[in-house]
């Protein structure tokens, strides 16, 4: 069996020297002792409108910065208390955001845009305050697929082309990131995800149990549910999402536009606290180990620490005998490169929604991204946390199929794919 080739070629979003200062205010803020800084933050008109902030999350490794912001009390510095609230499915997260039961949520990037556009649920103006993580998802195939010779994209395409039966693949939400990674990867192999296979929606924590009983042949989900399938000996990793798009955006801190309008100070305080948490997680191996121990607990992800920690550290094995250290593992901060809500990232999800027929016509990609991705709030939170900003609100990447995405002509990009709805 050939080793899986790392075919994703990505131009780095920016290097450290490309960073610009977060303006004089940030520099000055960084010189102020934290105790004094938090006192100033919580005083007068800058005081958070809400002291307690309910943030929904799904049991996944990438909920870590939300959880650790609360557990390590980074929130207190900014005059708030984050209450992480465990949810059962992305549909539940969507509904509770829309009806106000949750203030914010650890949520799929594409879900926020789906609600904004009125697809995948009720239409409501939404806000993306920051990106929570990049990388760290995967596509798992069942061991029965391995027995049939399907161990990677090309061999899977050969098997599906035989049309021996209908093959079923699961994603976590119709407009979400995992649906888009799954569809993009299948299409890059010449498989039309809407015509050549059946796709179903399954909540992340239920993926392993459903594969165990044969409900699907493959799935795309966040960790630790890919590594769990390997440890339970029911599946293997066919590809990681960082091989589809290196440093891709994944979960975001999502809320409604109304909530931000009513609670702008709270919004920036939450951003600052989660930036501090992400910075702390990424700072050292012991911090990552501690994070894995915390989020493995029953009240969060509810699995074994070792299932989480390996891939969190970038130590991968695919269940087929290959092991490697992946420098593009899940990141929560990466000197601030993770968290900026790039307009081009939001636009990309809309191009894929159009590609797969979820959007019937081209939206005003840039205008909607500017509306949803609240760069103004992010900048305020980053200033409070002393985090640098990138030079540009757009970024460029080459994905697994060799196609470059830079946000410059989204309609042409969306229409340019050979495999589409």
MARDO-383587 format. One record per residue: residue in one letter; x, y, z of N, C-alpha, C in turn; residue number from 1. Coordinates in steps of 0.05 Angstrom, whole numbers. Example, Ala and Ser with C-alpha at 12.3 -4.5 7.8 and 13.67 -1.06 7.14 Angstrom:
<atoms>
a 264 -114 156 246 -90 156 264 -66 156 1
s 257 -45 142 273 -21 143 258 1 157 2
</atoms>
This chain:
<atoms>
x 17 -24 0 0 0 0 18 25 0 1
x 12 43 -17 28 67 -19 22 85 5 2
x 43 99 14 39 119 34 22 141 23 3
x 5 152 40 -12 174 31 6 198 26 4
x 2 211 3 19 234 -4 5 259 6 5
x 21 277 17 10 303 25 8 320 1 6
x -16 322 -10 -20 335 -36 -29 364 -33 7
x -38 371 -9 -48 399 -5 -24 417 -4 8
x -24 437 -21 -3 457 -21 -15 483 -14 9
x -6 494 8 -19 519 18 2 540 21 10
x -4 564 10 13 587 15 6 597 43 11
x 27 600 61 20 609 88 5 635 87 12
x -14 637 106 -31 661 107 -14 686 112 13
x 5 683 130 25 704 135 45 693 155 14
x 69 705 153 90 697 172 91 718 195 15
x 107 712 214 109 731 237 116 759 228 16
x 135 761 209 144 788 200 122 802 184 17
x 102 787 174 80 800 160 60 812 179 18
x 62 805 204 43 816 223 48 846 227 19
x 28 861 230 31 889 237 21 893 265 20
x 30 913 277 22 919 305 -8 923 306 21
x -20 916 327 -49 920 330 -54 949 339 22
x -39 967 327 -42 996 332 -31 1003 359 23
x -27 1029 363 -15 1039 388 -30 1030 412 24
x -56 1030 410 -73 1022 433 -66 994 444 25
x -62 976 425 -56 948 433 -29 947 447 26
x -9 962 435 18 962 447 17 973 475 27
x 3 995 479 1 1006 505 -14 988 524 28
x -36 975 514 -52 957 531 -34 934 540 29
x -16 924 523 0 901 530 20 908 552 30
x 27 934 555 46 942 576 32 945 603 31
x 6 947 603 -9 951 628 -10 924 643 32
x -4 923 669 -7 898 684 -35 887 681 33
x -37 860 679 -63 847 674 -85 855 694 34
x -78 857 720 -97 865 740 -109 892 735 35
x -91 911 729 -100 938 723 -116 939 698 36
x -106 923 678 -120 923 652 -149 913 655 37
x -153 891 671 -180 881 673 -198 900 689 38
x -186 914 708 -201 934 723 -211 956 705 39
x -193 965 687 -201 986 668 -222 975 648 40
x -218 950 641 -237 938 621 -265 937 632 41
x -268 929 657 -295 925 668 -307 950 680 42
x -294 973 676 -304 998 687 -319 1014 667 43
x -339 1030 676 -352 1050 659 -365 1038 635 44
x -364 1053 613 -379 1046 589 -368 1021 575 45
x -343 1013 582 -332 989 570 -340 963 585 46
x -355 966 606 -363 943 621 -380 924 605 47
x -376 898 606 -393 879 592 -422 882 600 48
x -440 881 581 -468 884 586 -479 859 600 49
x -467 836 595 -475 811 608 -451 800 623 50
x -454 793 648 -432 782 663 -429 752 658 51
x -451 738 654 -450 710 649 -458 705 619 52
x -441 690 606 -444 684 577 -447 654 573 53
x -470 646 563 -474 617 558 -464 611 530 54
x -444 594 528 -432 587 502 -436 557 497 55
x -452 551 477 -457 523 470 -433 510 457 56
x -430 484 460 -409 469 447 -418 441 442 57
x -406 428 422 -410 400 415 -386 385 425 58
x -389 360 435 -366 345 445 -346 338 424 59
x -327 356 420 -306 353 400 -280 365 412 60
x -258 356 402 -232 367 412 -231 398 408 61
x -243 407 386 -240 436 380 -258 454 396 62
x -272 443 416 -286 460 436 -267 470 457 63
x -241 462 455 -222 465 477 -218 494 486 64
x -216 513 467 -210 541 476 -234 553 491 65
x -258 546 483 -282 555 498 -281 544 527 66
x -276 518 529 -276 505 555 -254 516 572 67
x -230 518 561 -207 526 577 -208 556 585 68
x -222 572 569 -226 600 577 -242 601 603 69
x -260 582 606 -276 581 631 -260 567 654 70
x -249 544 648 -235 528 668 -211 543 679 71
x -196 556 662 -172 570 671 -178 599 679 72
x -203 607 677 -213 633 686 -200 656 671 73
x -194 652 645 -186 674 629 -208 694 626 74
x -233 685 629 -256 702 626 -257 724 648 75
x -249 717 672 -250 735 695 -235 761 690 76
x -212 758 675 -195 781 669 -211 803 654 77
x -231 794 639 -246 813 623 -274 819 633 78
x -279 811 658 -303 818 672 -328 802 665 79
x -323 777 655 -345 759 648 -341 731 660 80
x -362 715 659 -361 687 667 -372 671 644 81
x -356 655 631 -365 637 609 -376 612 621 82
x -400 605 612 -413 580 621 -415 561 596 83
x -396 542 593 -398 523 571 -422 505 574 84
x -437 503 552 -463 488 553 -462 466 532 85
x -462 441 541 -459 418 523 -485 413 507 86
x -483 410 481 -506 407 464 -504 380 449 87
x -527 370 440 -529 343 428 -523 342 398 88
x -530 364 384 -527 364 355 -523 392 345 89
x -514 395 320 -511 421 309 -538 434 304 90
x -558 419 298 -585 430 295 -594 443 321 91
x -588 430 343 -595 441 370 -580 467 375 92
x -554 468 368 -539 492 371 -551 515 354 93
x -558 508 329 -570 528 312 -596 539 324 94
x -613 521 333 -639 530 344 -636 547 369 95
x -618 539 386 -614 554 411 -600 581 407 96
x -584 583 387 -572 609 380 -594 627 369 97
x -610 617 351 -631 633 338 -652 642 358 98
x -660 625 377 -681 632 396 -670 646 422 99
x -643 648 424 -632 663 446 -626 647 471 100
x -631 621 471 -624 604 494 -594 604 499 101
x -578 606 477 -549 609 479 -541 637 471 102
x -521 647 484 -510 674 476 -492 671 452 103
x -475 651 453 -456 646 431 -452 615 430 104
x -437 606 410 -431 578 408 -406 572 393 105
x -393 551 401 -372 537 385 -388 523 363 106
x -384 532 338 -403 524 317 -389 522 290 107
x -401 506 273 -390 502 246 -391 528 230 108
x -369 534 217 -368 559 201 -391 560 181 109
x -395 538 166 -416 538 145 -444 539 156 110
x -448 530 181 -474 532 193 -483 561 197 111
x -465 577 206 -470 606 210 -479 619 184 112
x -464 612 163 -471 624 136 -496 612 125 113
x -502 587 131 -527 575 123 -551 589 135 114
x -550 595 161 -572 609 174 -574 638 162 115
x -551 651 158 -551 677 147 -566 678 120 116
x -562 657 104 -573 655 77 -600 642 75 117
x -609 632 99 -635 619 99 -635 591 88 118
x -612 578 89 -610 549 81 -601 533 105 119
x -611 509 108 -604 492 130 -617 502 156 120
x -640 515 153 -654 525 177 -666 552 173 121
x -676 564 195 -689 590 193 -669 612 184 122
x -679 632 171 -661 654 162 -660 675 184 123
x -635 681 192 -631 702 212 -603 714 209 124
x -601 740 213 -574 753 211 -556 742 233 125
x -533 733 225 -514 720 244 -488 736 245 126
x -471 728 264 -445 741 268 -424 719 274 127
x -402 721 261 -378 705 267 -358 723 280 128
x -353 719 306 -335 736 321 -305 729 318 129
x -300 703 313 -272 695 310 -271 666 300 130
x -249 657 289 -245 629 283 -232 616 308 131
x -243 594 316 -233 580 341 -210 562 335 132
x -209 549 312 -187 531 306 -184 527 276 133
x -161 517 268 -156 508 241 -148 479 242 134
x -153 465 219 -144 437 216 -157 418 235 135
x -148 392 235 -155 373 255 -181 358 252 136
x -192 357 228 -215 340 223 -205 317 205 137
x -222 298 199 -212 276 181 -236 262 168 138
x -230 246 148 -250 228 135 -242 200 142 139
x -260 186 155 -256 158 164 -272 140 146 140
x -259 118 138 -273 97 123 -275 72 141 141
x -295 56 137 -299 32 153 -279 10 145 142
x -273 -8 163 -255 -30 157 -266 -48 134 143
x -292 -48 130 -303 -64 108 -295 -52 81 144
x -291 -25 81 -281 -12 56 -252 -21 50 145
x -236 -23 71 -209 -32 69 -208 -60 57 146
x -226 -77 67 -228 -105 57 -234 -106 28 147
x -248 -85 18 -255 -83 -11 -234 -69 -27 148
x -212 -61 -13 -190 -48 -27 -191 -18 -28 149
x -211 -6 -15 -213 24 -15 -199 35 9 150
x -175 46 6 -159 56 28 -152 85 25 151
x -157 97 2 -152 125 -3 -170 135 -25 152
x -167 160 -34 -185 171 -53 -187 156 -80 153
x -164 151 -93 -165 136 -118 -177 109 -116 154
x -170 93 -96 -181 66 -93 -211 67 -86 155
x -219 87 -71 -247 90 -65 -263 96 -90 156
x -252 113 -107 -265 120 -133 -269 96 -150 157
x -249 78 -151 -251 53 -166 -273 36 -156 158
x -275 33 -129 -296 17 -117 -323 27 -123 159
x -327 53 -120 -353 65 -124 -362 63 -153 160
x -342 65 -171 -348 63 -200 -358 36 -208 161
x -353 15 -192 -363 -12 -198 -393 -14 -194 162
x -404 4 -177 -433 5 -172 -444 -22 -162 163
x -428 -35 -144 -438 -60 -133 -462 -55 -114 164
x -461 -32 -101 -483 -24 -84 -481 5 -78 165
x -500 16 -64 -499 44 -57 -482 48 -32 166
x -463 66 -33 -446 71 -10 -456 96 4 167
x -455 95 31 -466 117 47 -444 131 63 168
x -444 157 62 -425 174 77 -440 194 94 169
x -429 198 118 -442 216 137 -426 242 141 170
x -440 263 144 -429 289 152 -445 299 176 171
x -437 321 187 -450 329 212 -472 351 210 172
x -473 364 187 -494 385 183 -493 393 154 173
x -516 396 141 -517 399 112 -500 423 101 174
x -500 445 116 -484 468 106 -457 471 120 175
x -451 452 137 -427 454 155 -401 448 142 176
x -380 450 158 -353 446 148 -349 417 139 177
x -359 397 155 -353 369 149 -367 361 123 178
x -391 371 118 -404 365 92 -387 376 69 179
x -376 401 73 -360 413 52 -333 399 48 180
x -320 391 69 -295 376 66 -300 349 52 181
x -321 335 61 -328 309 49 -334 312 20 182
x -351 331 13 -359 336 -15 -334 343 -32 183
x -318 361 -21 -295 371 -36 -275 348 -42 184
x -271 332 -21 -252 309 -25 -263 289 -44 185
x -288 281 -41 -299 262 -60 -298 272 -89 186
x -305 298 -92 -305 310 -119 -277 311 -131 187
x -257 315 -114 -229 315 -123 -221 288 -134 188
x -235 267 -125 -230 240 -135 -248 233 -159 189
x -264 252 -168 -283 247 -190 -309 235 -181 190
x -314 235 -155 -339 223 -144 -359 246 -139 191
x -383 245 -150 -402 266 -145 -417 259 -119 192
x -414 275 -98 -426 267 -72 -456 268 -71 193
x -468 281 -91 -497 283 -92 -510 261 -110 194
x -493 249 -127 -504 230 -146 -492 202 -144 195
x -467 200 -138 -453 174 -138 -454 159 -112 196
x -460 174 -90 -462 162 -63 -485 174 -49 197
x -493 162 -27 -514 173 -10 -501 187 14 198
x -510 211 21 -500 225 44 -522 228 65 199
x -514 225 90 -533 228 113 -520 246 134 200
x -537 256 151 -528 274 173 -529 259 200 201
x -507 259 214 -505 246 240 -489 264 259 202
x -499 269 284 -484 285 303 -457 273 309 203
x -437 290 313 -409 280 317 -406 257 337 204
x -417 259 362 -411 238 381 -424 211 374 205
x -442 211 354 -456 187 346 -444 173 322 206
x -422 185 311 -410 174 287 -399 146 291 207
x -384 142 312 -371 116 316 -391 94 320 208
x -412 99 337 -433 79 342 -447 72 316 209
x -453 91 299 -467 86 274 -450 71 254 210
x -424 76 254 -406 60 236 -404 32 247 211
x -403 29 273 -400 2 284 -423 -17 276 212
x -447 -6 273 -470 -22 266 -475 -22 235 213
x -457 -9 220 -459 -11 191 -477 10 178 214
x -483 32 192 -501 52 180 -488 69 158 215
x -461 70 159 -447 84 138 -420 72 131 216
x -410 78 107 -384 67 98 -362 86 104 217
x -369 111 108 -348 131 114 -361 156 127 218
x -345 172 140 -356 197 151 -334 218 153 219
x -343 243 154 -325 265 159 -334 278 185 220
x -315 281 204 -322 292 230 -297 304 243 221
x -301 319 264 -278 328 280 -267 307 298 222
x -243 312 308 -232 294 329 -247 299 355 223
x -248 278 372 -231 254 371 -245 230 358 224
x -267 235 342 -284 213 333 -272 199 309 225
x -250 209 297 -236 194 277 -216 175 290 226
x -201 185 309 -181 169 324 -196 147 340 227
x -220 154 350 -235 134 366 -242 110 349 228
x -249 115 323 -256 93 305 -232 74 301 229
x -208 86 300 -183 70 298 -179 54 323 230
x -181 67 346 -176 53 371 -197 31 377 231
x -221 35 366 -242 15 369 -241 -6 347 232
x -222 -3 329 -217 -22 307 -242 -25 289 233
x -255 -3 283 -277 -4 264 -273 12 239 234
x -251 29 239 -246 45 215 -218 55 214 235
x -212 71 193 -185 82 190 -187 109 177 236
x -166 125 178 -166 152 167 -157 151 138 237
x -175 158 121 -169 159 92 -154 185 85 238
x -162 207 97 -148 233 93 -154 251 117 239
x -136 269 122 -142 290 142 -152 315 127 240
x -166 332 140 -176 356 127 -154 376 121 241
x -132 375 137 -110 392 131 -96 384 105 242
x -100 359 97 -90 350 71 -109 360 48 243
x -133 366 55 -152 377 35 -147 407 31 244
x -143 420 54 -137 449 54 -121 455 79 245
x -95 460 75 -78 465 98 -85 491 111 246
x -89 490 137 -97 513 154 -125 523 147 247
x -142 505 140 -170 512 135 -183 522 160 248
x -203 541 157 -219 549 180 -238 527 188 249
x -244 524 213 -261 502 222 -284 513 239 250
x -283 511 265 -304 522 282 -300 552 286 251
x -322 565 291 -322 594 297 -337 599 322 252
x -333 623 333 -349 633 355 -372 648 342 253
x -395 634 341 -418 645 327 -440 655 346 254
x -455 675 336 -477 686 351 -496 700 331 255
x -516 713 341 -534 728 323 -525 757 322 256
x -532 770 300 -525 798 297 -539 815 319 257
x -563 807 326 -578 821 347 -563 820 374 258
x -551 797 380 -537 794 405 -513 812 406 259
x -498 813 384 -475 831 384 -483 860 386 260
x -505 868 373 -515 895 375 -522 903 404 261
x -534 884 418 -542 888 446 -519 886 466 262
x -498 870 458 -476 864 477 -449 867 465 263
x -442 890 454 -416 893 440 -392 890 459 264
x -395 901 483 -373 899 502 -369 870 511 265
x -391 856 515 -390 828 523 -377 812 500 266
x -384 818 476 -374 803 453 -343 805 451 267
x -333 830 454 -304 833 453 -290 820 477 268
x -303 820 500 -292 807 524 -290 777 520 269
x -310 765 507 -309 736 502 -287 730 482 270
x -285 746 461 -263 743 441 -236 743 455 271
x -232 764 472 -206 766 486 -200 742 504 272
x -220 733 519 -216 710 537 -209 685 521 273
x -223 680 499 -218 656 483 -191 658 468 274
x -183 682 460 -156 686 449 -135 678 470 275
x -139 687 495 -120 680 516 -119 650 520 276
x -142 637 519 -144 608 522 -130 593 499 277
x -135 602 475 -122 590 452 -91 593 452 278
x -83 617 461 -54 622 463 -42 603 484 279
x -56 600 506 -46 582 528 -45 553 518 280
x -65 543 504 -65 516 495 -42 511 476 281
x -38 529 457 -17 525 437 11 529 448 282
x 14 540 472 40 549 482 59 526 489 283
x 49 503 496 67 481 505 53 454 503 284
x 70 433 502 59 406 503 45 399 530 285
x 56 408 552 42 403 578 14 417 578 286
x 12 440 566 -14 454 565 -34 438 548 287
x -24 427 527 -41 410 509 -50 385 524 288
x -31 373 538 -37 349 554 -58 355 575 289
x -55 377 589 -74 385 609 -102 391 597 290
x -102 404 573 -127 410 559 -141 384 552 291
x -126 365 542 -138 339 534 -150 325 559 292
x -137 327 582 -147 314 606 -173 328 615 293
x -174 354 612 -199 368 620 -222 362 601 294
x -217 365 575 -240 362 557 -249 333 553 295
x -232 314 562 -240 285 561 -261 279 581 296
x -264 296 601 -283 291 622 -312 288 612 297
x -328 275 628 -356 269 621 -372 294 613 298
x -367 316 627 -383 340 622 -375 354 596 299
x -353 345 584 -345 357 558 -346 336 535 300
x -324 324 528 -324 306 505 -332 277 513 301
x -325 270 538 -333 243 548 -320 220 533 302
x -293 220 534 -278 198 522 -252 195 537 303
x -234 178 528 -208 174 541 -189 196 533 304
x -173 205 552 -154 226 546 -135 219 523 305
x -126 193 522 -107 186 501 -119 187 473 306
x -145 184 471 -158 187 444 -156 215 434 307
x -157 234 453 -156 262 445 -127 272 441 308
x -109 265 460 -84 278 461 -65 273 438 309
x -66 249 427 -46 242 405 -49 261 382 310
x -73 264 371 -76 281 347 -75 311 355 311
x -81 317 380 -79 344 389 -49 353 388 312
x -31 334 393 -3 339 392 9 335 364 313
x -8 327 345 1 323 318 13 295 313 314
x 9 277 332 20 249 329 -2 231 317 315
x 0 226 291 -21 212 277 -12 184 270 316
x -32 166 270 -29 140 257 -56 135 244 317
x -56 123 221 -80 122 205 -97 97 207 318
x -88 78 224 -102 53 226 -96 33 204 319
x -77 40 187 -68 22 165 -38 17 168 320
x -27 24 190 2 18 195 20 42 190 321
x 10 65 183 26 88 178 24 107 201 322
x 47 117 211 48 138 232 64 161 222 323
x 57 185 231 72 209 223 66 232 243 324
x 85 251 243 81 275 258 70 296 239 325
x 47 307 244 34 325 225 37 354 236 326
x 54 369 223 58 397 232 33 414 228 327
x 15 405 212 -10 419 207 -34 408 223 328
x -27 399 248 -48 389 265 -66 412 274 329
x -87 406 290 -105 426 300 -91 447 316 330
x -97 472 309 -85 495 323 -107 513 333 331
x -102 526 356 -122 543 368 -113 573 368 332
x -88 578 362 -78 605 363 -57 611 342 333
x -34 596 343 -13 599 323 -5 628 319 334
x 2 641 341 9 670 340 -13 688 329 335
x -38 679 333 -60 695 324 -69 690 295 336
x -53 674 280 -60 668 252 -86 652 250 337
x -93 636 271 -117 620 270 -142 636 271 338
x -142 657 288 -167 668 298 -180 690 282 339
x -165 703 265 -176 726 250 -198 717 231 340
x -221 730 232 -244 721 215 -241 732 186 341
x -224 719 171 -219 728 144 -244 728 127 342
x -247 750 112 -271 752 94 -270 729 74 343
x -247 722 64 -245 701 43 -253 674 54 344
x -250 669 79 -258 644 91 -289 642 90 345
x -302 663 99 -332 663 99 -342 660 70 346
x -329 674 51 -338 673 23 -335 645 12 347
x -314 630 21 -309 603 10 -333 585 15 348
x -344 587 40 -366 569 46 -390 575 28 349
x -395 601 23 -417 607 4 -412 597 -24 350
x -386 597 -33 -381 586 -60 -387 557 -61 351
x -382 542 -39 -388 514 -38 -418 509 -35 352
x -432 526 -21 -461 523 -19 -474 528 -47 353
x -462 546 -62 -472 550 -90 -464 526 -107 354
x -440 516 -104 -430 494 -120 -448 470 -117 355
x -458 465 -93 -474 441 -88 -504 446 -88 356
x -512 469 -99 -540 474 -103 -556 483 -79 357
x -542 488 -57 -556 497 -33 -565 526 -37 358
x -548 542 -51 -556 569 -60 -563 567 -90 359
x -585 578 -97 -595 576 -125 -582 597 -143 360
x -573 619 -131 -560 640 -147 -536 651 -131 361
x -519 666 -145 -496 677 -132 -504 700 -113 362
x -496 698 -88 -501 721 -70 -479 742 -74 363
x -481 764 -60 -460 784 -60 -440 775 -39 364
x -422 758 -49 -404 743 -31 -389 762 -11 365
x -377 783 -22 -360 800 -5 -377 816 15 366
x -400 826 6 -417 842 23 -428 826 47 367
x -435 801 41 -446 784 62 -424 776 82 368
x -400 770 72 -378 764 89 -371 787 108 369
x -373 811 97 -367 835 113 -388 839 135 370
x -413 831 128 -435 833 148 -432 812 170 371
x -425 787 162 -425 765 182 -399 765 198 372
x -376 767 185 -351 765 199 -345 792 212 373
x -349 793 238 -347 819 253 -318 825 260 374
x -304 834 239 -276 841 242 -273 864 262 375
x -293 882 264 -291 904 283 -290 894 312 376
x -308 875 318 -308 864 345 -283 848 350 377
x -274 832 330 -250 816 334 -226 834 340 378
x -223 856 325 -200 874 329 -200 885 358 379
x -224 892 368 -226 902 395 -217 881 415 380
x -227 856 411 -219 834 429 -189 829 427 381
x -178 829 403 -150 824 399 -133 846 412 382
x -142 871 410 -128 893 423 -127 888 453 383
x -149 880 465 -151 875 494 -132 853 502 384
x -129 833 485 -113 809 491 -84 812 481 385
x -78 835 468 -51 840 459 -43 821 436 386
x -62 815 419 -57 797 396 -55 813 370 387
x -34 806 355 -29 821 330 -49 813 308 388
x -51 831 288 -70 827 266 -55 823 240 389
x -67 808 221 -54 804 195 -57 830 179 390
x -41 832 158 -42 855 141 -67 856 124 391
x -77 833 116 -100 832 98 -124 818 110 392
x -148 826 101 -173 812 110 -179 788 91 393
x -162 783 72 -165 761 53 -140 744 55 394
x -142 718 47 -119 701 46 -122 682 23 395
x -99 669 15 -98 653 -9 -88 625 -2 396
x -100 604 -14 -92 577 -10 -96 560 -35 397
x -80 540 -38 -84 520 -59 -95 494 -46 398
x -118 485 -55 -130 462 -42 -121 436 -56 399
x -132 413 -47 -122 387 -55 -123 382 -85 400
x -143 395 -98 -146 391 -127 -129 410 -144 401
x -112 426 -130 -94 445 -144 -107 471 -150 402
x -133 475 -143 -147 500 -149 -141 520 -127 403
x -133 544 -135 -127 565 -115 -152 581 -108 404
x -155 586 -82 -177 603 -73 -164 628 -60 405
x -172 651 -71 -162 676 -60 -184 697 -55 406
x -209 689 -62 -231 707 -56 -235 729 -77 407
x -218 730 -98 -220 752 -117 -243 750 -136 408
x -251 727 -145 -274 724 -163 -290 700 -154 409
x -306 703 -133 -319 680 -121 -340 666 -140 410
x -354 682 -156 -374 670 -174 -360 652 -195 411
x -338 662 -206 -323 646 -226 -312 621 -213 412
x -302 624 -189 -292 601 -174 -313 580 -169 413
x -337 589 -159 -359 571 -153 -368 556 -178 414
x -369 570 -201 -379 558 -225 -358 541 -240 415
x -332 543 -231 -310 531 -246 -305 502 -241 416
x -319 491 -221 -313 463 -215 -326 443 -235 417
x -311 423 -242 -321 403 -260 -343 386 -247 418
x -339 379 -222 -359 363 -207 -375 382 -189 419
x -401 383 -194 -418 401 -178 -447 391 -181 420
x -465 405 -168 -493 397 -168 -505 400 -196 421
</atoms>
